[in-house]
Amino acid sequence: MKTFDTIRKKYVSLTPEEAVRQSIIKFLVSEKGYPATLISVETPLKYAKMGKRSDVLISDNNGRPLMLVECKAPEVTITSKTFEQIAIYNLAIKAPYLLITNGIQHYCMAAATETEPSRFLTKIPDYKGLKE
């Protein structure tokens, strides 16, 4: 089965993880005001000379990373390894906000800075509420 990805503008296989990715993108755009034009999917990144891909990357109007999203299939439990994964990816991307979801559980946080540790947010912020 395939689904049309409005961000990549093509049909993709509807895996359980892809269903979560499409669902969170739709939520961010329709409910939280994130501009679809600032969202990219499966953005290549390099970490320790290894090629990886981020699930969803949201940029600001200047093209700087704003939020990194890691999607897992609903049957995948979000564990400390998931948090380690997004933290490692964010070493390359340097987004100030991180979001992890398996479609059932959602964890949104402000990433650590030089002066402050990472902290969990009580909700996924609206796009206009993000500090660039």
C-alpha positions in Angstrom: 0.0 0.0 0.0 1.2 3.5 -0.8 0.4 7.0 0.4 1.0 10.4 -1.1 3.6 12.4 0.8 2.7 16.1 0.3 6.2 17.2 1.4 8.2 14.9 -0.9 5.5 15.2 -3.6 5.5 11.5 -4.3 3.9 8.2 -3.4 5.8 6.3 -0.7 5.2 2.9 1.0 2.8 3.1 3.9 4.9 1.4 6.5 3.8 1.8 10.2 6.6 4.4 10.7 5.6 6.3 7.5 2.0 6.4 8.8 3.3 8.1 12.0 5.4 10.5 10.0 2.5 11.5 7.8 0.2 11.9 10.8 2.7 14.1 12.7 3.3 16.3 9.7 -0.4 16.7 9.1 -0.9 17.6 12.8 2.0 20.1 12.8 0.7 21.8 9.6 -3.0 21.8 10.3 -3.2 22.2 14.1 0.1 23.9 15.0 0.6 26.3 12.1 3.9 24.9 10.8 4.4 25.9 7.2 4.6 22.9 4.9 7.2 24.7 2.8 9.6 24.7 5.8 9.3 20.9 6.4 11.7 18.4 4.9 11.6 14.6 5.1 14.5 12.2 5.3 17.1 14.9 5.2 20.6 13.4 4.9 23.0 14.1 7.7 26.5 13.0 8.6 27.5 11.8 12.1 30.9 10.2 12.8 31.4 9.7 9.0 28.2 7.7 8.8 25.4 8.8 6.5 22.0 9.0 8.3 18.6 10.6 7.6 16.4 12.5 9.9 12.7 11.7 9.7 11.4 15.2 9.7 13.2 18.5 9.9 11.5 21.8 10.3 13.4 25.0 9.4 12.9 28.6 10.2 12.3 31.2 7.4 16.1 31.6 7.0 16.6 27.9 6.4 18.1 27.2 9.9 17.0 24.0 11.6 14.3 24.7 14.1 12.8 21.3 15.1 14.0 17.7 14.6 11.4 15.0 14.6 12.1 11.3 15.1 9.3 8.9 14.2 8.9 5.3 15.3 6.2 2.8 14.4 3.4 2.5 17.0 4.6 -0.9 18.2 8.1 0.5 18.9 8.5 1.6 22.6 10.2 4.9 23.0 13.2 4.3 25.2 16.4 6.0 26.3 18.0 4.7 23.0 15.4 6.7 21.1 16.4 9.8 23.0 20.1 9.0 22.4 19.4 8.6 18.7 17.8 12.0 18.3 20.5 13.6 20.5 23.2 12.2 18.3 21.4 13.3 15.1 21.0 16.8 16.6 24.8 17.1 17.1 24.9 17.4 13.3 21.7 19.4 12.9 21.7 21.7 16.0 17.9 22.2 16.1 16.7 24.0 19.2 13.6 21.7 19.5 13.3 18.0 19.4 10.2 15.8 19.0 9.9 12.1 19.4 6.7 10.2 18.5 5.4 6.7 17.8 2.0 8.0 17.1 0.8 7.1 20.6 3.4 8.8 22.8 4.9 12.2 22.0 7.9 13.8 23.7 8.8 17.4 22.9 11.8 19.1 24.3 14.0 22.2 24.1 17.5 20.9 23.2 20.4 21.6 25.5 22.3 24.8 24.9 25.7 25.9 26.2 24.0 27.5 29.2 20.9 25.3 29.8 20.2 21.6 29.9 17.5 20.0 27.7 14.0 20.2 29.1 10.7 18.6 28.3 7.9 20.8 27.2 4.3 20.2 28.4 3.0 20.3 24.8 4.1 20.6 21.2 4.4 24.3 20.6 2.7 26.2 17.8 5.1 27.3 15.1 4.7 30.9 16.1 5.6 30.0 19.7 9.0 28.6 18.8 12.0 30.8 19.6 14.3 31.0 16.6 
